[in-house]
Structure formats: structure tokens, C-alpha cells
Amino acid sequence: MINETAESRIASKGYFTKLIAVSVGHFFNDFYMNLVPPILFMFVAAMGLTLAQQAFIAFVITSSGSFAQPFIGYVVDKKGKPWLLTLSMIWIAFWMSISGVISNYYLLVFVVGIGALASALYHPLGSAMAVKLAKNSRGRSLSVFMTIGGFAASVAPVVAIPIVERFGLKSLIFFIVPGLVTAFFMHLARIHTVALNPPESGAASPSEKLELRAVRWLSFLVYISSSRVLVRSFLVTFGVQIMLLGQWDVKIAGAVLSGYLFANSFGTIIGGVANDAMGSKKALILFNGLSILCMAAIVLSSGTLMLAGFVVMGIALGGSNTANVVMAHELLPRNINMATGLIMGMSGGIGGLMMLLFGKLSDLQGLLMSSTYILVPLALSVLAALLLPEKRMPAEGQSNPQ
């Protein structure tokens, strides 16, 4: 009994250490993904980047970490090795940190694009490891993994902007240090010893085929999620420049942008509470409607109302995300992983493509005018939410034949 208890304590300690290591790795993975977009305006002096080029760089980072995720996730399910997590941390830290010494636009696109591929690997493999480590506490383990990683986006601008503003773009090379330290910690935690054997799967059930009605509503949800990605990416990439046009100091702008990203993580929790209280459809309508008001405050005001619009927008986008995923799961209860991939993966890529369009509009008609145009996809998101079914779709076996 004594030996059994001692072994149990050692196992518990090992579980916690590995989970923290994987979660800290998730934090720095997302930190590096959000390192370059907020400081793209500082590359303008070095390379003469246009707004469209800045938008394209943001698109490359987003799409490399999203479009590739379903394919890399499929490979990880089949042949994933835990040591790849440590390698992906070194990979993204290296490529994103050397971006500051690049002086050629096309080389910069290549560097950030190949670096962002590590994110497409880390998320599915890291999530799988968090579940594997969970034993009887899957929800708690996943919440630790996602919460720690979620705060990285809010930290990156407030750290990167003042450092790069004072020491120049070449100072980005020193950002490789926390990535290497984290990779070393992950190695010491022995996450490479975690077994990731996929569960055996039987023959596919006939009931697993997608129902046409579910696909239709899923397309609505994908659009809503894509619009959210567009707004988030647009404000991360151009948010500081918009506030500078409003005569705000760059340090204040960086702090507000971090507050916006922190509020985005906090909004996910609020969205979960709202989803349970009023249902997914009403929550989507509420938060998408709120995002329209926030965008109006950002583009129609240059005072404190603009700054408030940024912060509350973070809550609105985070709250919408929770309801979006929950409703997707309700529409495809037997294909939850597919539903999540559509909302979190495909939507990220589509939103990145939309970002390209708005980047070009910014060049042609100015940043503030293109920011006003963002109200159009937001309004369509509210319309799409209004058209969604009120309750969960019936099971496939109960649906009428076509």
C-alpha cells in the first residue's frame, strides 16, 4: 500500500509537470504566432511595405497555421511522435525571431510562412497529449492547456512593441531565447516519453455520413467564424496604426491592443456562460451584434470610445467563438473533431483570404475607410446567426430521406 501510494504520487507529479510543460509550450507557440503582425508597421521603414503587403504577411502566418492543420493533424493521428512538440517549439522560435534581420519582402514572407507551420503541428499534437495525460480529468487538462496558451496573444504586442521600438527590428533575434529555454524545459519534463497510441477504430457507421441540412447550417457557422478571424486579424495587424491615426501614443496603442487580445481570451469564458444561459443561437446574435457596435466605435471615434471599442471587441469575438464551436458540435454530434476542424481550421484560412481583400482596400481607399467596410461582413454575421436553427439538429437516423 505504501509503495502504491508513493508510485501514485510520482505519477501525479509527472502528469502535472508534463501538462505544464506542454501548456507553456502552447503559450510560446501562440506568442511567436502573434509576434510579427502587431509590429509590421515597423517593417515599413525598412522595406517600404504597403498595407496590402502587410495584410499578405498576416495572411501567410494565419493560413500556414490553419489550412495546414487538418492535414498535419491527420498525419499526427497516424504517426505522431511526442518529441515533435519540442522540435516545433525550436522551429517556430528560430524562424519568427530571425524575421527582424530580414530586409527583403519575399524572404520575409517565406520565413514567417515556414515558421508558422509549427503551429499547425503543435495544436493537434499538443491537444492529443493533454488528453492522453488527463487520465480521469480530460476537461481539466484541456482547460489548462488552452487557457495558458490563450493568453499568449495578449502578451506578444505589449512585450514586442516597446522592445522593437527602442532597440530596432534586429532585437527580435533575442526572442529566440525563451523558445529555446521552453524547449529545454519540455525535454526535462520528458514529454517525449508520453505514449500517443491512437485508439483502435472499427468500421465506420452508416449514421456518420453528413446530413445535408447540417452541412447547410455549418456553412453559416463557418462564415461567422471566418468573419471573426477577419476582424481579429485586421485589428491585430492594423490596430496600432488605426490608434496612431487617432493621435494616440504608440505605447498606449500597444497596451490597448494587448488588452483587446486579453479580453478575447476572457470573452471565451463569458461566451461559455452566455451559451449555457441563453443557447448558442442567441449568444451568437448577442456577441456578433456587440461586435458591430464596437467596430463602429473604433472607426467613428478617435477618443477614449475608440480604445473602449477595441477592448470590448475582444470580449465580443471571444464570446462568439464559444457559441460557434458548441453549435457546430450540436450539428455534428458524431463528428465533433470534423466540426472543430471546420470552425477552427478552415475558418482561419478563409478569414485570412478575406484579410487580403481588406488589405488591398486599405491601400486603395485608406485604412480608416477600409475599417468602415468591416461593418459589412459583421452585419452579415448577425444575419447568418438569425437564420440558424434555434435548437440542436435531430439525429441523422430521425431525419427525412432526401
N, C-alpha and C positions, 0 to 999 in steps of 0.2 A: 504493500500500500504506500509506503514511504517513497520507494523508488518510482512508483507510478505517479505520485503527486509531483515529485521532482521533475520527471520527464514531461509532465503536463505543463509545468511552469516554464521549462526550457522551450517547449514547443510554442507556448503562448507568447513568450518573449521573441522568439524567432519570427513568428507570424507578424507581430506588431512592427518589428524592425524592418522586415521586408516590405510591409504595406506602406510604412512611412517613406522608405527609400523609393518605391515605385511612385508614390504620390508626389514627393519632392521632385522626382524626375519629370512628372507630368507638369508641375509648376514651371520648371525651367524650360521645358519643351514649348509651352504656351508663351512663356516670356520671350523666347527667341522668335517665335512666330509673330509677336507684336512689337518687336524691337525696331524694325526698319520703317513700316508705314507711317508712324507718327512723326518721324524726323525726315521724311522725304523732301520737305520744303528746304531743308538744309543742303540737300544734294543739288538744288537748283543753281547755286553759285558755282559749284564745282563742275557741273555738267550742262547747265542751261536746260534742265528738264522742263518740258511743257506740262500742263495739268493732265493732258491725255497720257503722257508717258508715265507720270506718277500713278495715275489710275491703272495703267497696264502693269506696272510693277506690283501694285497691291493685288491685282487680279491673278498674276502669276503665283504669288505667295498663297493666296486663298485656294486657287484651283489645284496647285500641287499638293496641298494638304487635304483636299476634299474629293476631287474627281478620282484621284488615285486610291483613295481609302477603301472603296468596296473591292477593288481588285487585289490590293495588298492584303486586305482583311481576309479575302478568300484563300490566298496563299498561306497566310498566317494560321488559319484554321486547319490547314492540311499539314504544313511543315514548319510551323512557328517554333523558334527556339528562344528561350528566355534571355540568353546573352545578347540577342539583337537589340533589346531595350537599352543596354549600356552603350552599345555601338551607335545607336541612333542619337543618343544624347551627345556623344562626342562629335558626331556628324553635323548636327544642326548647330552646335556651338561654334564649330570651326567655320562653316560657310557663312553664317549670319554675321560673325564677328569680323571677318575679313572684308565685308561689304564696304567698310569705311575707307579702305585703301584703294578701292576700285575707282577709276576715272573714266571708264568707258560705259556708256549706257547699255549696250548689248551684253557686255560681260557682266554688268550688274544684274541684268535680268536672268542670265544663266546661273549666277552664283546664288541668288535668293531662291530661284526656282528649284535647283537641285538640293539646296539646303532644306527647303520646306517639305521635301519628300519624307524626311524623317518623322514629321508629324503624322503623315498618313500611316506610318508603321507604328508609331508609339501608341496612338489612341486605341486601335483594336487589340494590340498585344498587351498593352497596359491594363485595359479593362478586363481582358481574359485572365490576367494574372491576379488582379484584385478579387475577381470572383473565385479563382482557384484557392487563394489564400483564405477566403472567407470562412470556409467550413460551414458553421451554422449561423453565420452573421453576414450573409451576402449583401443585404441592403446597407448595413453599416459600413462595410468595407468599400463598397462602390461610392457611398456618400463621402467618405474620407478622400478617396481618390479624386472624385470630381470636384469637391469643394476646394481642396488645396490647389488643384490645377486651375480652377476657375478664377482665382484672384490674380493670376499672373498678368492678365491683360490690363488690369488696373494699375499694376506696379510698373510695367515697362515704360510708359511715357514719362511718369514722374521721375524715374531714375535716368532714362536715356537723354531726355531733352536738356536738362541743365548741364549734364556732363559733356555732351557733344557741343552744346552752345559755348561752353567755356574752353574746352580743350581741342575742339575740332573733330571732324569726322574720323580722323585716324585713331582717335582714342577708343573707337569701337573695338579695336583689336584686343583690348584688355578685357572685354566682356567674355572672352573665351574661358577665363579663369573659373568663374562659378560653374560653367558647364563641365569642365574637367574635374573639379572638386566633387560635383554631384555624381559624375560617372564613377569616380573612385569610391564614393560612399555606397553607391549601388553595388559595386563589386564587393566591398567589405561586408555588406548585408547579405551577400550570397544569393541574390535573386536569380542568378544563373543556375541555381540548383533546384528551382521550383519546377516540378513536372507539369507539363501542359499537354497531357494526352487528351485529345478530343474524344467526347463520348461517342460510343457506337450508335449509329443511326440505322433505323430499319427502313423498310420500303416507304416511299412517300405515300401519304394518304390521299385518296381522291378528293377529300374535302379541303386539301391545301391549295387547290387551284384558286386563283384570284377571281373574285366576283366583279362583274363589270361595274356595278353600282359603286362598289368600294373603290375601284380604280378612279372613277369619276371624282369622288369626293377627295381622294388622295391627291389628285391633280390640283384641287383647290388648296389643300394644305401645303403642297409643295410650293405653289405660287406665294402663299402668305409667308412661308419660311424664307423663300428666295428674296422677297421684298425686304424682309427683316435683315437678311445678310447684306443686301444693297445699302440700306440705311446705316447699319453698323459700320460697314467698310468705308462708306463715304465720309462719315463723321470722324472715324479714326484717321483716315488719310488726309482729309481737308479741314478737320475740326479746328486745329490750331490756326490755320490760315484764315478761316472764317472769323475766329475771335480776334485775330490781328486786324482784320478789316473793320472790326467793331472797336478798334483803338484799345484793345486790352493788351497788357504786358505779356510777353511770351511765357514767363514763369507762371503767371496766373492761368494762362491758357492751358499750359501743361498740367497744372494741378486740377483744373476743371475737367480736362479730358480723362485724367485718372479717376476723378470722382464719377464721371459718366460710366467708365468701364467697371468700377467697383459697384456702382448702382445696378449695372447689368447683371452681375452675379447675385446681388441681393434680391433683385427683381425675380429671379428664378424661384426663390423661396416664397415670395409674395404670390407669384403666379400659382404655385402649388396649393397654397391656402385658398386662393380665389377659385381655382379649379374644383376643389373639393366642396366649396361652399355654394357655388352657383352653376357648376357644369362647364365643360370645355367650350361650348359654343359661346355662351355669354361672356366667359373670360376672354376669349379671342376678340369678341366685339369690343369689350371694355378696353383692353390694352392697345388694340390697334387704333381705336378711336382716340385714346390718350396720346398715342404717338403722333397723330395728326396735329393735335393742339401743341405738342412740344416742338414739332418741326416749324409750325407757324411762328412760335415764339423765337426760335433760332433765326429764322430768315427775315422776320418783320421787326425785330428789335435789336438794338446794339448795346443795351444796358444790362442791368442785373437779370432782367427777364430772359435774355439770351442765355446767360450762364445757367439759370434755373432750368431752362428748356433742355440743355444738354444733360443735366443730372437726372431729371425726371424721365427723359427719353431712355436712359439706361434701364430704369425700372420697367418702363412700358415694353421695351424689347425683350427683357428677361422674362417678364410675366407672360407675354405671348408665346415664348418658346416652350414653357412648361405645358400649357394647354394644347399647343400644336402637337407635341410628341404624344401626350396622353390620348388625344383623339385619333391619331394615326394608329396607336396600339389598339384602340377600340375598333377601328375599321378592319384591322388585320390581326385579330387575336391569335391566330395560328402562325402568323409570320411576323412576329414582333421585331426580329432583327432586320428583316427586309424593310419594315416600316421605318425603323430608326435610321437605316441607311439612306432611305429616300429623303427624310426630313433633315438629317444632319450632314449627309454627304452630297447628294445630288443638288440639294438646295444651295449649298455653299458654292458649287461650281456655277450654277445658273445665276446666283446673285453676283458672282464675280464677273460674269459676262455682262450683266446689266450695269455693273460698275464701269465697264469700259465705255458704254454708251454715254453715261453721265460725265465721265472724264472728258470725252470729246465735246460734249455740250458746254462744259466749263471753259474749254479753250475758245469755243466759238462765241459764246454769249456771256461769259463771265461766271465767276464762282458763285456769287450770290443769286444770280438768275437760275443757274442750274440747280442750286439748293432749293429754290422755289418749286422747280419741276418735280422734286422728290415727293411733293404732296400728292401727285397723281397716282403713283403706284401704292402709296399708303391708303388713299381713298378706295382704290380697287381692292385692297386687302380687307377693308371693312365690308365692302360689298360681297366679297367671297365668303367672309365669315357669316354674314347674314343668310347666305344661301345654303350653308352647311346643315345637315340633319341635326335635329335637337338632341336625339339620343343615339345610343350605340346601334350600329347596323345589326340586323338579325344574322344569325349563323347561316353559313352557306347552305347547310342542309335544309334550312327552312325557307330559302328564297325561291321565288318562282322561276321556272325554267325560262330561258330566253325564247 
